[in-house]
Amino acid sequence: MVKDLLFDLDDTLFDFHADERVALEKTFAALQIPLDDGVCDRYSEINQAQWRALERGEITRAQVKLRRFKLLFQELGYETIRAEQAAQTYHTCLAEDFHFMEGAPELLEELKGTYRMFLISNGNLPVQEGRLGKSGIRRYFADIFISEVLGAEKPNKRFFDLAFAKIPDFDPEHAVIIGDSLTSDIMGGRNAGVRTIWFNPRKLPAVPEIPADYEIQKLKDLPELLRKL
């Protein structure tokens, strides 16, 4: 029987791709730099690569924030100072808006009272605090664990050890982790000895090296799956 749910936030409950696009539009407008779909897509690719490097412990969080713009602006032919300005502006803008994944508010409302729910996020603290405050979903969660506060990143087992130590009467056998990222959430669950549910709305191919215990493509399918576990 499942008692505790540990939700990832970005691209699980919040539509990070939509949030990212709005923040990029505001940032590039403020710097008077043209932005199109191609540039947005390239930023996304570079950004994801930096976060994967952070998960592997190869770079720091501060480096992620700046490197993604430095690499992008090098390709676009802009000077380094513009990248530094972009990094500062983008970080501020990202905290100002949020978009839910389809069905996220309804899901949280349906699950409340049946399970203890927690958030586990590698996102930047000011950004997550800003979006959580604006969205009004903080009330659904018994606690919120952000890597910047804990001092460890998903999928490192230390992140989960620190989080679990703060949950009264936590039993990993009665918990599941729900997230979209194989390298962060699913690998993290495997490292921590907790069952995982891969939220895969884009129907990405499975990675044999990082197997999830279960998979859903729509958030509305989660309650029925949980009742079976």
NORTALIN-V829210 format. One line per field, one symbol per residue. ss: DSSP state (~ for helix, > for strand, _ for the rest). burial: + if it has 24 or more other ideal C-beta (glycine too) atoms within 12 Angstrom, else -. Layout:
# NORTALIN-V829210
ss = ???
burial = ???
This chain:
# NORTALIN-V829210
ss = ___>>>>__>___>_~~~~~~~~~~~~~~~______~~~~~~~~~~~~~~~~~~~_____~~~~~~~~~~~~~~~~___~~~~~~~~~~~~~~~_____>___~~~~~~~~>__>>>>>>>___~~~~~~~~~~~__~~~__>>>>~~~~______~~~~~~~~~______~~~>>>>>__~~~~~~~~~~~__>>>>>________~~~___>>>__~~~~~~~~~~_
burial = -+++++++++++++++--++++++++++--+-+-+---++--++-+++-+++-++-----+--++++++++++--+-----++-+++-+++-+++++++++-++--++--+---++++++++++--++++++--+-+--+++++++++++-+++++--++-+++--+--+-+--++++++++++++++++++-+++++++---------+-+++++--+--++-++--+
